Amino acid sequence: MKKLLTLLVLVISLSALAQEKTPVTEADYSNNSVEMADVMRSNGKIYVVVGVILIVFSGITIYLIQTDKKIGKLEKQIASSAKSTKA
């Protein structure tokens, strides 16, 4: 019951936030530049952002590879123990 109530509150809150609409103007279609990226690029901070993103993705990739190796070892152990119990 508690999970259902939590899910209901989550759905209601998300739908309440989704109702906010921003009008699209003709200037939005002709805008070819992103001010935030231009400012960050001119200050040299865009490289910091790219660096942080690369570090985060590298960490996630390393974590997934290590987890996959551990799971592979566990699968081999389970398979070998299953063979030894059958014999």
BELHU-V468825 format. One record per run of one state. SS is the DSSP state (@ for helix, = for strand, . for the rest). FROM is the first residue (numbers start at 1). TO is the last residue. If there is no record, write none. Layout:
ss:SS from:FROM to:TO
ss:SS from:FROM to:TO
This chain:
ss:. from:1 to:1
ss:@ from:2 to:18
ss:. from:19 to:25
ss:@ from:26 to:30
ss:. from:31 to:34
ss:@ from:35 to:43
ss:. from:44 to:45
ss:@ from:46 to:86
ss:. from:87 to:87
